[in-house]
Amino acid sequence: MFLKRLSMKGFKSFADNTVLEFEPGVTAVVGPNGSGKSNVVDAVTWVLGAQSTRALRSARMDDVIFMGTAHRAALGRAEVALTLDNSSKRLPIDGAEVTISRTLFRNGDSEYAINGTTCRLLDVQELLGDSGVGRQQHMIIGQGQLDSILNSNPENRRAVIEEAAGVLKHRRRKERAERRLAATQENLERLGDLVREVRRQMRPLERQAASARSFADVESELRDARHALYATRLSAFEQRRAVLEAELSAASERERALRHEVLTLDAQATAAAAEMSSRREELLASSLGKMQGLAERTRGTASVISERVRALRQALVASADENVIATLEADAARLSQDLLALEADERALAPRRAALEDARTRFAEAEASFEVDFAGDPTLDEAQLHGARQRLVLLERSLATSRDNERRARERLANAHEQLEASTHARRANEHDAEVTNAERELAEGVLERAREDLARDEAARELAHLALAEATDVAARAQARAEALARALDELSGSGGRALLGGLDGVLGSFLDLIDVEPGWEKAVESAAGASVAATVVSGRTSARAALATLRREGGVGLILPVGEGAVAAQPAPAGTRALRDVVRARADAPAHVDTMLDALFARCFVVVDWESGIENAGAHRDLVFVTTDGDRFAPSGWRVASGRALVTRATVDEAHASAQRAVEAVGPLEQARRDLDATCTLARDAVERSTSALAALRARGEQLALDATRLARETDELSERVANTSREVDELAGAISHLESELDAERDALPALERSLSSALERRLARDGARAALEAQRGELDELATNLSRTEAELSERRRLIEQRQREVEARLEGRTGERLEAAQRRESLEFDLSVLERLAHLVQSAGEDVRVAQEALDSTYREQLEATRASGERLEETRQARREADARLSALADATRTSEIELAELAVKRSNLHEVIHRDLGVEPSSLGPAPAVELKDGVSLEQRVGELEARMSSLGPINPLALEELAALEERYRDLDAQVSDVRSARRELQEVLRTLDEEIMTTFLSAYADVNEHFSALISMLFPGGQGRLNLSEPDDPLNTGVEIEVRPMGRNVRRISLLSGGERSMAALAFLFAVFRSRPSPFYMMDEVEAALDDVNLQRFLSLVDEFRNEAQLLIVTHQKRTMEAADALYGVTMVPGASSKVVSQRVKREIAS
């Protein structure tokens, strides 16, 4: 892999697009000072990702953009593209060429690209990391960098070896791991704070959650108990309802049966009464009367026939005596007697007739009384009574429902009042919380504002601290560089005075500059006046001076000897307007006493003038004196010269420079500490801002939630207020309805007994009326029977009177006729005999009929007695039927009461069941139909479900206010705690892994570094031997016991010299030592290319030849790009690039292949 092409546009002095083509080998870039040839090295440094402005020899990064000239305007961006040959596939990317480009704009935007694809700086660094091109770019040696390698601290030299050995990627990994480890520590601390905060929040929540859990347990147990209780009650209600419905159904059947029985009994009573009445009518009026009449008529007929037979027999007897008249007169007398007997019988009928009339009068009165007594009887309306009972049941149901509705409404009202009170309390609490939250939010906003102000102030202070630290670091670096430069200058002066060869001689006091002090500001004047003496070696006298000169001759050295101890020299008076130079020069406090005498002799005739014109005037006036200016102009008898531009470097100056550098370095420490403190402060401030932001966000979220809660609570309060008002109106309406129903129910209850009494009275009067009517009918039958018997007796007596009177008329008629008595007697005898036979036959027939009538009468008497018994039995049955009717009425009334009670209980049960449904829906939140089987509830002995529910409700009440979200919040906090704990475990695991990675990286770094260090040390010793013939060099670890952090010290001993400090080497020697170190690194861990900017400028011909020999060795190992002024270096190059710049224009490049030219 090697550099193939470099394209620059707008970069520093290259305004136009400039392309440099490179090939393997050595390429030299030449050109006059200021032409921009070093900008080629800067361009490569910049495109490879350099971030230090010092490495680019600029103050700011945008200084790399073409700034413009007198004839050309500035550009807005700088572009550099570097193409690498990747045919060896050293870079882990496809393609034979890899182009890395970088663009910077005036606004500070920067872009990187690999093969035209935008990327990050890290991508570029990682791409080049394993190819020997590190972030520190050790293969690019800029101007003055050789001295920086030697003058830098051991750690920086170690960094060069590590970068070449590829350790820096491990260092970066280690740094990332350490940063991650530090971040994990911060995360662990932050997580610890969060864990403690979560624990702090969990403690009250655990108590609230315990209460909520107890509440939930009690609530669950209460729910199960209520479930069991409600299920039991619901089952009991259902069972009771089934029983009541069965009882009502049975009662209805019994009622229908009883009513049918009542109707049957009524029919039976009516039939019995009618039967009894009909039996009486049939017995008295029909059969018995007729039979008795027939018996009477038969007896009468028999009596008449018997009387006729007796009369006929007497007539026959009389006729036999032929005393017809006597017989007739006897018949007449007998008939008169019979008539008198008949009249007696008729008179005997008068009391019976009077008794009958009296009985009829009493019957008429009884009948009239019956009509009067039962004329206004109420009708028997059982439907009205049933309707009244139904209305009573309905009213009682309505009243029970209304009362239950009122109770539920009052419960809802009380619940609504409680909810309203709770909502009002919650609303006040919400308002209080909102006020507190607003106050906290305002406080948090103030805290956040102050935190941001503190952060801005801290960041500004940190930025100032960074700037101050950078400035102090730069000042310290400049001071160290100045001190080292002064020390080198002093050493060079001392070396040019032979000090190195004379160091071991007796009487050598030191170099001139080591023994004097010069007042500040007068150094150039003293240097100009002292001339060559500034490089002189001061000795104690002439003897020491001879020995020193002999040594210089013997060693072939060059030097100036300045002996002290000679006689004093009188001071010359200072011309007007001048000052004696001796006044500003004095011997150091630790210098020998004769040094002042030497200074007197050296500067006795030297004076300081104001400017060079005054110097000219005084030099013309005083030709034997030396005049100098503070700028270093010298006017002496030997000639005049202008200032050389160099200031005098004395040991005091060097010491002061070192002291100043030390102070500057020491000043960096506090600034570094202040920067770290400010970094920590900024971190804390950022954390404070983040915490304040988080707290403010939480408070704002809480405020928004409280606002939502306030809206919700206001809506709930309004709804509850409206519900309270509506429920109050409902309660009032229900109370009015209950009062009205109670009034109606009282009226119905008052009216029902009257209806029942009326019905009972009507039933009793109906039975009494039926009984009275039956008695009247029986009495009418008896009266009819008596009237019939009396009429029959009167008819019989009337018939006897007619027969007797007819006989009397016949006897009287016969007595009146006297003629023909014999004829008539015979005829009459025949007639009498005929009549007697007829009458006898008729008497026989009548007797037979009388016997038949008697038998029939006896049968009728028996039947009559049976009918009387039947009538009595019918009366008894009628009474029994009436009694059964009364008992049936009583049972019907009791059944109606029982039915009404059952209906009321069923109505109450329906109300209770409806209430239970509402309670189930309210308490369990389920429909009763989906209630399911009752859960098993453990009960202590003697404790019922109602008591258990009461105990659990009392326990719930005793738990006090419960945070229902405590369990969820605690679960969330516990989940967060577990997450945090898991994160802590993960962070700790990550820390262990990172620590293991760090240990592995430390081992890898240590192994890789020590291996590279051994190789570099070996090659360094070999290169020192080549560059310093006879000399020795090696590398040492500054802290061998700490190979991870130890620095690298360089030790070089040129042949014949015991140099303990690198700073004591000459400039050329220092350059050669630095080149030996760099090339040792290059040889140990080769890079694909190397760039060196005027590294051989301080080398003499001999050392330059040695350097070129070293370059020639590396020609075939790597590509070298050298910016040089040395002709011999140009001759050693394979290709030349010349950089020129026309005044007022930009840099231009021309190229030439040296070998091709030589070959031609």
Secondary structure as UniProt FT lines:
FT   STRAND          2..9
FT   TURN            12..13
FT   STRAND          18..21
FT   STRAND          26..30
FT   TURN            33..34
FT   HELIX           38..47
FT   TURN            48..49
FT   TURN            53..57
FT   HELIX           61..64
FT   STRAND          77..85
FT   TURN            87..88
FT   STRAND          97..105
FT   TURN            106..107
FT   STRAND          110..114
FT   TURN            115..116
FT   STRAND          117..119
FT   HELIX           121..129
FT   TURN            130..132
FT   TURN            135..136
FT   TURN            138..139
FT   STRAND          140..141
FT   TURN            143..144
FT   HELIX           145..151
FT   HELIX           154..164
FT   TURN            165..166
FT   HELIX           167..281
FT   HELIX           282..287
FT   HELIX           288..321
FT   HELIX           324..374
FT   TURN            375..376
FT   HELIX           382..496
FT   TURN            497..498
FT   HELIX           499..502
FT   TURN            503..504
FT   TURN            506..507
FT   STRAND          508..511
FT   HELIX           512..515
FT   STRAND          516..518
FT   TURN            520..521
FT   HELIX           523..530
FT   HELIX           531..535
FT   STRAND          537..539
FT   HELIX           542..555
FT   STRAND          561..563
FT   TURN            576..577
FT   STRAND          579..580
FT   HELIX           581..584
FT   STRAND          585..587
FT   TURN            589..590
FT   HELIX           594..603
FT   TURN            604..605
FT   STRAND          606..608
FT   HELIX           612..621
FT   TURN            623..624
FT   STRAND          626..628
FT   TURN            630..631
FT   STRAND          634..636
FT   TURN            637..638
FT   STRAND          639..641
FT   HELIX           651..816
FT   TURN            819..820
FT   HELIX           821..924
FT   HELIX           928..930
FT   TURN            941..942
FT   HELIX           945..958
FT   TURN            964..965
FT   HELIX           966..1027
FT   TURN            1029..1030
FT   STRAND          1032..1037
FT   TURN            1040..1041
FT   TURN            1043..1045
FT   STRAND          1048..1053
FT   TURN            1055..1056
FT   HELIX           1062..1064
FT   HELIX           1067..1084
FT   STRAND          1089..1093
FT   TURN            1095..1098
FT   HELIX           1101..1114
FT   TURN            1115..1117
FT   STRAND          1119..1123
FT   HELIX           1127..1132
FT   STRAND          1135..1141
FT   TURN            1143..1144
FT   STRAND          1147..1153
FT   HELIX           1154..1159
//
